[in-house]
Amino acid sequence: MVAVAAVVVALVPAPMLGADIVDLQPFKGVSTARVSVGPSAGATLTLINLNPEVGVWFVLEVVPAAGKRQRYHLENPARAVQSVSLDERFPESLVLSNPDGVSTCNVLEKRDGKQPELETARAAKDPYVPICGGRLYLLNKTEGHESKKERAVEFLRSYVWGGERITTFAKEAYFKDSELLSSEVLQGEPTPPEKAVVPAAGAPVPALLDAAYSQASLTPTDFGIELEGVPSGKPMLAGVWHRAANDPDVFFSLIEPRLVDKRILSSRLDRVGRLDRVESAALTYLVAFDLSAFEVAYALGTEHPRLTWAPKTPTKMRDSHLPGPDGIGTIEPLVSTGMVPPGVRSRVSAAFTSGFKREHGAFMYGPLAAINHASHYGFIANGVVFSALQPGLATIIVRSDGQLELKTWTEADNASLSTIRHARQNGVALIDTDAQTGAPEPGPYVNQWGAGNWSGSVEGEQRALRSGLCLQEVEGRRYLIYGYFSSVTPSAMARVFQAYRCQYALHLDMNALEHTYLALYHDQSTSFAVEHLITGMNVLDAVVGGRVAPRFVAEPDNRDFFYVWRKGRAQ
């Protein structure tokens, strides 16, 4: 017989020495079974549901009667309809329950002279290995893709004294404005408000442009997405939305900050800097996803973001007895594959790179540098808290029901922590909601280099290739908008997001195409087609057997990312 302990759900205290990421999960459910008869007599199985509200990731611990403990990271691909448990009636097995019934998966015994299924799956080395008849996946550690530029920078930062200063100098001296895109503004006749352009059905509302540019057109450069009714390389109206030719729920718009309504450009100059000549004329590309058609998810890269201390952490904010601000230095025994899970891969419509790596994901200056171990950016994936969400930081949230939020995290928000499936913090808000009026306005640190942790240099050289996200909500419709800013400061980002009437906006990453990558996907009859926002991003995808293996979707990557997938059967 097998004795099974009752499920225990316990709150875990603050970071402590010797803890691992499983110990730190505040909502985990734990069940234990001990085998008393048969070939595996004396073995103990412990199944840890890392967040029962989410129900995706589990750790299975197997301790033989004589032998070393083994821990396996399991993924439930059908969490909305399938539960995973231990049961005393089924020795040595996981029990899988769904509307079609109950099935068991023997994980300890050899069958037909073969190794137990878990051992066979781990030996396969693939990132996702189906087990239990494909009803679960075992996650295996793998090496993620890293560009040559990233490898060089990582080497300098990790092994060369002063390497961070060298990379900063190189960016300012050689790569500043290297990705700058601009276009001649082609003027049409000013249009009175009653004759303004009406956006395509289902599109977001257009940008608020200065009256002198109401019929201005821009020509996109290095642009790789096919649009409905817009010939490639031809001018298109600025500030309005154009539908993607291969996906009716994805839209594209382009703008230059100088076209924005002058009333916006002259507002809140206490928070937003005046734009210089270069960034005013820098092309910005925006891609909008209709959230009535899509869900959004977050995934860790194979290496980033890490859990250790950011090198910039002020000494007085660092606890030298701990490997990182959360008390842990690795994600073991969990595994990050750097890939979209197999269960949703066929429904993925887009993917884009996430925020700063851990080495830049904390504050050296300003109010947030003086609290919470320098306010390292937190992140959650599939309900697992990898690094705690910090108050005051801009946060992308996906609830367990799929609802997406962009907001500044507060202490009070911890009360709903168990309902979060995904979250990623990245600095402070570019656009936030005024607590008194309820209206969106620039965040308080947009024009403050140190307090905003915007990267760049102390000398104020903040103009760079940057990406960001915003949420537009109009008349019950919600759009997640990704912005690619070819060479701007955070002030220009805020002005553009204001023009597009975003309720909230935040920075993502910067400086290189690999850090600002976005691609759209759609199936063709014989292959998986990829459209890159910027054509040069194609070098970041692998080619296998003469076919493109897209970054994040078909090839593991070292960077964390978001993916957008079409709603359908519950996952």
C-alpha positions as CSV (number, residue, x, y, z in Angstrom):
1,M,0.0,0.0,0.0
2,V,1.0,3.6,-0.5
3,A,0.5,6.2,2.2
4,V,-0.3,9.7,0.9
5,A,0.1,12.8,2.9
6,A,-2.7,15.4,2.6
7,V,-2.0,18.4,0.4
8,V,-0.4,21.2,2.3
9,V,-0.5,24.8,1.2
10,A,1.8,27.0,3.2
11,L,3.1,30.5,3.0
12,V,6.8,30.8,2.8
13,P,8.7,33.5,4.7
14,A,11.1,36.0,3.3
15,P,14.4,35.0,1.6
16,M,16.6,32.7,3.7
17,L,20.0,31.1,3.3
18,G,19.9,27.6,1.8
19,A,16.5,28.1,0.2
20,D,15.8,27.1,-3.4
21,I,13.1,28.4,-5.7
22,V,10.7,25.7,-4.7
23,D,11.0,26.7,-1.0
24,L,10.2,30.3,-1.8
25,Q,6.9,29.6,-3.6
26,P,4.2,31.0,-1.3
27,F,1.2,29.1,-2.6
28,K,2.6,25.7,-3.5
29,G,0.6,22.5,-2.8
30,V,2.6,19.5,-1.6
31,S,1.5,15.8,-1.6
32,T,3.7,12.8,-0.6
33,A,3.4,9.1,-1.3
34,R,5.4,6.3,0.1
35,V,5.6,2.9,-1.7
36,S,5.5,0.0,0.8
37,V,5.4,-3.0,-1.5
38,G,6.8,-4.1,-4.9
39,P,10.0,-3.4,-6.8
40,S,10.0,0.2,-5.6
41,A,9.2,-0.5,-2.0
42,G,10.6,2.2,0.3
43,A,10.6,4.9,-2.4
44,T,9.0,8.2,-1.7
45,L,7.3,10.5,-4.2
46,T,6.6,14.1,-3.5
47,L,4.5,16.1,-6.0
48,I,4.7,19.9,-5.7
49,N,2.1,22.0,-7.5
50,L,4.0,25.3,-7.6
51,N,0.9,27.3,-7.9
52,P,-2.5,25.5,-7.7
53,E,-4.4,28.6,-8.9
54,V,-2.4,28.3,-12.2
55,G,-1.7,24.6,-12.3
56,V,0.9,24.5,-15.0
57,W,4.3,23.7,-13.4
58,F,5.1,20.9,-11.0
59,V,8.2,19.4,-9.4
60,L,8.2,15.7,-8.8
61,E,10.7,14.5,-6.3
62,V,11.6,10.8,-6.3
63,V,13.7,9.4,-3.4
64,P,14.5,5.7,-3.7
65,A,14.8,3.5,-0.7
66,A,18.5,3.5,-1.3
67,G,19.8,6.2,-3.6
68,K,19.9,9.9,-4.5
69,R,16.9,12.2,-4.7
70,Q,15.9,13.1,-8.2
71,R,13.8,16.1,-9.1
72,Y,11.9,16.6,-12.3
73,H,10.2,19.7,-13.7
74,L,6.9,18.8,-15.3
75,E,4.5,20.9,-17.3
76,N,0.7,20.4,-17.6
77,P,-0.2,21.6,-21.1
78,A,-4.0,21.5,-20.4
79,R,-4.2,23.1,-17.0
80,A,-7.7,24.4,-17.5
81,V,-9.1,20.8,-17.9
82,Q,-6.5,18.5,-16.5
83,S,-5.3,18.1,-12.9
84,V,-2.2,16.2,-11.7
85,S,-2.0,14.4,-8.3
86,L,-0.9,11.5,-6.3
87,D,-3.4,8.9,-5.1
88,E,-2.8,6.0,-2.6
89,R,-4.8,3.7,-4.9
90,F,-2.2,4.0,-7.7
91,P,1.3,3.1,-6.4
92,E,4.2,4.7,-8.2
93,S,2.0,6.7,-10.5
94,L,0.9,10.2,-11.3
95,V,-2.9,10.5,-11.6
96,L,-4.2,12.7,-14.4
97,S,-7.9,13.7,-14.3
98,N,-9.8,15.4,-17.0
99,P,-13.4,15.4,-18.3
100,D,-12.8,12.2,-20.2
101,G,-11.9,10.4,-17.0
102,V,-8.9,9.4,-14.8
103,S,-5.7,7.9,-16.1
104,T,-2.5,6.9,-14.4
105,C,1.2,7.3,-15.4
106,N,3.7,4.9,-13.8
107,V,6.9,6.9,-13.2
108,L,8.9,4.4,-11.1
109,E,8.7,0.9,-12.5
110,K,10.5,-0.4,-15.6
111,R,8.3,-1.8,-18.3
112,D,9.2,-4.4,-20.9
113,G,12.8,-4.2,-19.6
114,K,13.1,-0.5,-20.4
115,Q,14.1,2.3,-18.1
116,P,11.3,4.2,-16.2
117,E,9.7,6.8,-18.4
118,L,11.1,9.8,-16.5
119,E,14.7,8.5,-16.9
120,T,14.2,7.9,-20.6
121,A,12.7,11.4,-21.1
122,R,15.6,13.1,-19.2
123,A,18.1,11.2,-21.3
124,A,16.4,12.5,-24.5
125,K,17.8,16.0,-23.8
126,D,15.1,17.8,-25.8
127,P,13.7,20.9,-24.2
128,Y,10.1,19.5,-24.0
129,V,9.7,15.7,-23.9
130,P,6.2,14.3,-23.8
131,I,5.5,11.7,-21.1
132,C,2.4,10.0,-19.9
133,G,1.1,9.5,-23.4
134,G,1.7,13.1,-24.2
135,R,-0.5,14.4,-21.4
136,L,2.5,15.9,-19.6
137,Y,5.9,17.3,-20.6
138,L,9.3,16.9,-18.9
139,L,11.4,20.0,-19.2
140,N,15.1,19.5,-19.9
141,K,17.9,22.0,-19.6
142,T,19.1,23.2,-23.0
143,E,21.5,25.9,-24.4
144,G,19.8,28.9,-25.9
145,H,20.8,30.9,-28.9
146,E,23.0,33.9,-28.3
147,S,24.1,36.3,-31.0
148,K,27.8,37.1,-31.6
149,K,27.3,40.6,-30.4
150,E,25.7,39.4,-27.2
151,R,28.5,36.9,-26.5
152,A,31.1,39.6,-26.9
153,V,29.3,42.0,-24.6
154,E,28.7,39.2,-22.0
155,F,32.4,38.3,-22.1
156,L,33.4,42.0,-21.5
157,R,31.0,42.4,-18.6
158,S,31.8,39.1,-17.0
159,Y,35.6,38.7,-17.4
160,V,37.2,42.1,-18.2
161,W,37.7,44.7,-15.5
162,G,35.8,47.8,-16.5
163,G,34.0,45.9,-19.2
164,E,30.7,47.6,-18.6
165,R,32.4,51.0,-19.2
166,I,33.9,49.7,-22.4
167,T,30.5,48.5,-23.8
168,T,29.0,51.9,-22.8
169,F,31.8,53.8,-24.6
170,A,31.4,51.6,-27.7
171,K,27.6,52.2,-27.8
172,E,28.1,56.0,-27.6
173,A,31.1,56.3,-29.9
174,Y,30.3,53.8,-32.6
175,F,26.7,52.6,-32.4
176,K,24.8,55.7,-31.4
177,D,22.0,56.3,-33.9
178,S,23.2,53.2,-35.8
179,E,19.6,52.0,-36.1
180,L,18.2,55.5,-36.8
181,L,15.4,55.4,-39.4
182,S,13.9,58.6,-40.8
183,S,11.5,59.6,-43.6
184,E,10.7,62.7,-45.5
185,V,7.3,64.0,-44.4
186,L,5.0,64.2,-47.4
187,Q,2.4,66.8,-46.8
188,G,-1.2,66.6,-47.9
189,E,-3.8,69.3,-47.5
190,P,-4.8,69.8,-43.9
191,T,-8.1,68.1,-43.1
192,P,-10.8,69.6,-40.9
193,P,-11.9,67.4,-38.0
194,E,-15.2,66.4,-39.6
195,K,-13.3,64.8,-42.5
196,A,-10.6,63.1,-40.5
197,V,-9.4,59.7,-41.5
198,V,-11.6,56.9,-40.1
199,P,-9.6,53.9,-39.0
200,A,-10.2,50.5,-40.4
201,A,-13.0,48.5,-38.7
202,G,-11.6,47.0,-35.5
203,A,-8.5,49.1,-35.5
204,P,-7.2,51.1,-32.5
205,V,-7.9,54.8,-32.5
206,P,-5.3,56.9,-34.4
207,A,-2.6,59.1,-33.0
208,L,-3.3,62.7,-32.1
209,L,-1.3,64.7,-34.7
210,D,-0.7,68.3,-35.0
211,A,-3.3,69.9,-37.3
212,A,-0.5,70.8,-39.8
213,Y,0.3,67.1,-40.2
214,S,-3.3,65.6,-40.3
215,Q,-2.6,64.3,-43.9
216,A,1.1,63.7,-43.6
217,S,2.6,60.5,-45.0
218,L,5.8,58.7,-44.1
219,T,7.7,56.0,-46.0
220,P,8.8,53.0,-43.8
221,T,12.4,51.8,-44.1
222,D,13.7,48.3,-43.5
223,F,10.1,47.3,-42.8
224,G,9.2,43.6,-43.1
225,I,5.4,43.2,-42.5
226,E,3.0,43.0,-45.4
227,L,0.0,45.3,-45.0
228,E,-3.5,45.2,-46.4
229,G,-3.8,47.7,-49.3
230,V,-0.4,49.3,-48.8
231,P,2.3,48.5,-51.4
232,S,5.7,47.6,-49.9
233,G,8.0,50.6,-49.6
234,K,5.4,53.2,-50.5
235,P,4.4,56.2,-48.3
236,M,1.5,55.7,-45.9
237,L,-0.5,58.0,-43.7
238,A,1.2,58.7,-40.4
239,G,-0.6,58.0,-37.1
240,V,-3.4,55.8,-38.6
241,W,-3.6,52.1,-38.3
242,H,-3.1,49.7,-41.3
243,R,-4.2,46.1,-41.0
244,A,-1.6,43.3,-41.4
245,A,-2.3,41.4,-44.6
246,N,-1.9,38.0,-43.0
247,D,-3.7,38.6,-39.7
248,P,-6.9,40.6,-39.4
249,D,-6.4,41.3,-35.7
250,V,-2.9,42.8,-36.0
251,F,-2.4,46.5,-37.0
252,F,0.6,48.7,-37.9
253,S,1.1,52.4,-37.6
254,L,4.1,54.7,-38.0
255,I,4.9,58.1,-36.8
256,E,7.7,60.6,-36.0
257,P,7.6,62.4,-32.7
258,R,7.7,65.8,-34.5
259,L,4.2,65.1,-35.9
260,V,2.6,64.7,-32.5
261,D,0.0,67.3,-31.4
262,K,1.8,70.4,-30.1
263,R,-0.4,70.5,-27.1
264,I,1.0,67.1,-26.1
265,L,4.6,68.1,-26.8
266,S,4.3,71.2,-24.6
267,S,2.5,69.5,-21.7
268,R,4.1,68.4,-18.4
269,L,7.6,69.7,-19.2
270,D,8.3,69.2,-15.5
271,R,8.3,65.5,-16.3
272,V,9.2,65.2,-19.9
273,G,12.3,66.7,-21.6
274,R,12.2,68.7,-24.8
275,L,13.0,66.5,-27.8
276,D,16.2,67.1,-29.8
277,R,16.3,67.4,-33.6
278,V,17.4,63.8,-34.2
279,E,14.8,62.0,-32.1
280,S,12.1,64.3,-33.3
281,A,12.6,62.9,-36.8
282,A,13.2,59.3,-35.8
283,L,10.7,56.9,-37.3
284,T,8.7,54.9,-34.8
285,Y,6.9,51.7,-35.8
286,L,3.9,50.4,-33.7
287,V,2.2,47.0,-33.8
288,A,-1.2,46.6,-32.1
289,F,-2.8,43.3,-31.1
290,D,-6.5,43.2,-30.5
291,L,-6.9,41.5,-27.1
292,S,-10.3,40.2,-27.9
293,A,-8.6,37.8,-30.3
294,F,-5.3,37.2,-28.5
295,E,-3.8,36.2,-25.2
296,V,-0.3,37.1,-24.1
297,A,2.2,35.0,-22.2
298,Y,5.8,35.4,-20.8
299,A,8.6,32.9,-21.0
300,L,12.1,32.9,-19.5
301,G,15.2,32.5,-21.6
302,T,17.6,29.8,-21.0
303,E,20.0,32.3,-19.3
304,H,18.1,35.6,-18.7
305,P,16.9,37.2,-16.6
306,R,19.1,35.8,-13.8
307,L,18.4,35.8,-10.1
308,T,21.8,37.1,-8.8
309,W,22.5,40.7,-7.7
310,A,22.7,43.4,-10.3
311,P,26.3,44.7,-10.3
312,K,25.0,48.2,-10.0
313,T,23.3,47.5,-6.6
314,P,24.5,50.0,-4.0
315,T,26.7,48.3,-1.4
316,K,24.4,49.3,1.5
317,M,21.4,47.6,-0.3
318,R,23.3,44.3,-0.9
319,D,23.3,41.4,1.6
320,S,26.6,39.7,1.0
321,H,25.3,36.5,2.7
322,L,22.8,36.0,-0.1
323,P,23.5,35.1,-3.7
324,G,20.7,37.4,-4.9
325,P,18.0,39.8,-3.6
326,D,15.5,36.9,-3.3
327,G,17.9,34.7,-1.4
328,I,18.6,32.3,-4.3
329,G,21.0,32.4,-7.2
330,T,19.6,29.9,-9.6
331,I,16.2,28.5,-10.7
332,E,17.2,24.9,-10.1
333,P,15.5,22.4,-10.0
334,L,13.3,24.3,-12.5
335,V,14.3,24.4,-16.1
336,S,13.8,27.3,-18.6
337,T,13.6,26.2,-22.2
338,G,13.7,29.6,-23.9
339,M,10.9,28.4,-26.2
340,V,7.2,28.6,-26.7
341,P,5.5,25.5,-25.2
342,P,4.5,22.9,-27.8
343,G,0.8,23.0,-26.9
344,V,0.3,26.6,-28.2
345,R,3.0,26.7,-30.8
346,S,0.6,26.3,-33.7
347,R,-1.5,29.3,-32.5
348,V,1.4,31.8,-31.9
349,S,0.9,34.9,-33.9
350,A,3.9,37.0,-32.6
351,A,6.8,37.1,-30.2
352,F,9.0,39.9,-29.0
353,T,12.0,40.3,-26.7
354,S,11.3,41.3,-23.1
355,G,13.0,43.7,-20.7
356,F,16.5,44.4,-19.3
357,K,18.8,41.6,-18.2
358,R,19.3,41.3,-14.5
359,E,22.7,43.2,-14.6
360,H,20.7,46.3,-15.6
361,G,17.5,45.5,-13.8
362,A,18.0,47.4,-10.5
363,F,18.5,51.0,-9.4
364,M,21.7,52.7,-8.6
365,Y,20.2,56.1,-8.1
366,G,17.0,57.7,-7.0
367,P,14.2,56.7,-4.5
368,L,13.9,53.1,-5.7
369,A,17.6,52.5,-5.2
370,A,17.2,53.1,-1.5
371,I,14.5,50.5,-0.8
372,N,13.9,46.7,-1.3
373,H,17.5,45.8,-2.1
374,A,17.6,48.5,-4.8
375,S,14.3,47.3,-6.4
376,H,15.4,44.5,-8.7
377,Y,12.9,43.9,-11.4
378,G,10.6,41.0,-10.5
379,F,9.2,38.3,-12.8
380,I,6.7,35.4,-12.6
381,A,6.2,32.7,-15.2
382,N,3.3,30.1,-15.0
383,G,2.5,31.2,-11.5
384,V,6.1,30.7,-10.2
385,V,7.7,33.7,-8.5
386,F,11.2,33.8,-9.7
387,S,12.0,37.2,-8.3
388,A,9.6,39.2,-6.1
389,L,7.5,42.0,-7.7
390,Q,8.7,45.3,-6.3
391,P,6.4,48.3,-5.4
392,G,6.8,51.3,-7.7
393,L,7.9,49.4,-10.7
394,A,6.1,49.2,-14.1
395,T,4.6,45.7,-14.4
396,I,3.1,43.6,-17.2
397,I,0.6,41.2,-15.7
398,V,-1.3,38.2,-17.1
399,R,-3.9,36.8,-14.7
400,S,-4.7,33.1,-14.5
401,D,-7.9,33.8,-16.5
402,G,-5.9,35.5,-19.3
403,Q,-6.7,39.1,-18.5
404,L,-3.8,41.4,-19.2
405,E,-2.9,44.5,-17.1
406,L,-0.2,47.1,-17.3
407,K,0.3,48.9,-14.0
408,T,2.6,50.2,-11.4
409,W,2.9,47.5,-8.7
410,T,1.9,48.4,-5.1
411,E,2.2,46.6,-1.8
412,A,-1.6,46.2,-1.9
413,D,-1.3,44.2,-5.1
414,N,0.4,41.3,-3.2
415,A,-3.1,40.3,-2.1
416,S,-3.8,39.0,-5.6
417,L,-0.4,37.5,-6.2
418,S,-1.8,33.9,-6.4
419,T,-3.9,34.8,-9.4
420,I,-1.0,35.9,-11.6
421,R,0.2,33.5,-14.2
422,H,2.8,35.8,-15.8
423,A,4.4,39.1,-14.8
424,R,7.5,41.0,-15.8
425,Q,8.7,44.3,-14.4
426,N,10.9,46.7,-16.2
427,G,11.8,50.0,-14.6
428,V,9.2,52.7,-14.1
429,A,6.2,54.0,-16.0
430,L,6.5,56.1,-19.2
431,I,2.7,56.7,-19.0
432,D,0.7,56.2,-15.8
433,T,-2.8,57.1,-14.6
434,D,-3.1,60.2,-12.4
435,A,-4.4,59.2,-9.0
436,Q,-6.6,62.3,-8.7
437,T,-8.1,62.7,-12.2
438,G,-7.9,59.2,-13.5
439,A,-6.4,60.5,-16.8
440,P,-3.1,59.1,-18.3
441,E,0.0,61.3,-18.0
442,P,3.8,60.9,-18.2
443,G,5.4,59.0,-15.3
444,P,7.3,61.0,-12.7
445,Y,10.8,59.8,-13.8
446,V,10.6,60.1,-17.6
447,N,13.2,62.9,-17.8
448,Q,15.4,61.6,-14.9
449,W,18.2,59.4,-16.0
450,G,19.2,57.9,-12.6
451,A,15.8,57.7,-10.9
452,G,14.3,56.2,-14.1
453,N,17.1,53.7,-14.7
454,W,16.8,54.4,-18.4
455,S,20.3,53.4,-19.3
456,G,22.5,55.5,-21.5
457,S,25.2,57.6,-19.8
458,V,25.5,59.9,-16.8
459,E,26.4,62.6,-19.3
460,G,22.8,62.5,-20.6
461,E,23.4,60.5,-23.8
462,Q,20.1,58.7,-23.6
463,R,19.2,58.6,-27.3
464,A,19.2,55.0,-28.5
465,L,17.2,52.4,-30.3
466,R,14.4,51.5,-27.7
467,S,11.3,49.4,-27.5
468,G,8.2,49.7,-25.3
469,L,4.7,48.5,-24.6
470,C,1.5,50.4,-24.0
471,L,-2.2,49.5,-23.5
472,Q,-4.9,51.4,-25.3
473,E,-8.5,51.0,-24.1
474,V,-11.2,52.8,-26.1
475,E,-15.0,52.0,-25.9
476,G,-14.5,48.6,-24.4
477,R,-11.8,47.5,-26.9
478,R,-8.3,46.8,-25.6
479,Y,-5.1,46.8,-27.6
480,L,-1.6,45.9,-26.6
481,I,0.7,48.1,-28.6
482,Y,4.4,47.4,-29.1
483,G,6.6,50.4,-30.1
484,Y,9.9,50.2,-31.9
485,F,11.7,53.6,-31.6
486,S,14.7,53.9,-33.9
487,S,16.7,56.5,-31.9
488,V,15.0,58.3,-29.1
489,T,15.1,59.2,-25.4
490,P,12.4,58.1,-22.9
491,S,10.8,61.5,-23.4
492,A,10.1,60.8,-27.0
493,M,8.7,57.4,-26.1
494,A,6.3,59.0,-23.7
495,R,5.2,61.6,-26.2
496,V,4.4,59.0,-28.9
497,F,2.5,56.8,-26.4
498,Q,0.6,59.9,-25.3
499,A,-0.3,60.6,-28.9
500,Y,-1.7,57.1,-29.3
501,R,-3.9,57.7,-26.2
502,C,-2.3,54.9,-24.1
503,Q,-3.6,54.4,-20.6
504,Y,-0.2,53.0,-19.4
505,A,3.2,52.5,-21.0
506,L,6.6,51.1,-20.1
507,H,10.0,50.6,-21.5
508,L,11.2,47.2,-22.7
509,D,14.8,46.8,-24.0
510,M,17.2,48.8,-26.2
511,N,20.4,49.3,-28.3
512,A,20.3,46.4,-30.8
513,L,17.9,44.5,-33.1
514,E,18.3,41.3,-31.0
515,H,17.0,43.3,-27.9
516,T,14.1,44.9,-29.8
517,Y,13.1,41.9,-31.9
518,L,9.5,41.4,-32.9
519,A,8.2,38.9,-35.5
520,L,4.7,37.9,-36.8
521,Y,4.0,34.3,-37.7
522,H,1.5,32.6,-40.0
523,D,1.1,29.2,-41.6
524,Q,1.7,28.7,-45.3
525,S,0.8,25.5,-47.1
526,T,4.4,24.1,-46.9
527,S,6.2,26.2,-44.3
528,F,5.9,28.4,-41.3
529,A,6.1,32.0,-42.5
530,V,7.9,34.8,-40.5
531,E,7.5,38.5,-41.0
532,H,10.0,40.6,-39.0
533,L,9.2,44.1,-38.0
534,I,12.6,45.2,-39.2
535,T,14.0,43.1,-42.0
536,G,17.5,42.9,-40.4
537,M,16.0,40.9,-37.5
538,N,15.9,37.8,-39.8
539,V,19.6,37.1,-38.9
540,L,18.4,36.1,-35.4
541,D,16.4,33.2,-36.7
542,A,18.0,29.8,-37.4
543,V,17.7,27.9,-40.7
544,V,17.2,24.2,-40.3
545,G,17.0,22.0,-43.4
546,G,16.5,25.0,-45.6
547,R,13.6,26.3,-43.6
548,V,13.4,29.2,-41.1
549,A,13.4,28.1,-37.5
550,P,12.1,31.2,-35.8
551,R,13.7,32.5,-32.6
552,F,11.6,31.6,-29.5
553,V,9.2,29.5,-31.5
554,A,11.4,26.8,-33.0
555,E,14.8,27.6,-31.5
556,P,15.7,28.0,-27.8
557,D,16.9,31.5,-26.9
558,N,18.9,32.8,-24.0
559,R,16.7,35.9,-23.6
560,D,13.2,36.1,-22.0
561,F,10.3,37.1,-24.2
562,F,6.6,37.5,-24.6
563,Y,4.5,35.7,-27.1
564,V,1.0,36.5,-28.4
565,W,-1.2,33.5,-29.3
566,R,-4.7,33.3,-30.7
567,K,-7.5,32.4,-28.3
568,G,-9.1,29.0,-28.7
569,R,-9.4,25.9,-26.6
570,A,-8.7,26.6,-23.0
571,Q,-5.1,26.0,-21.9
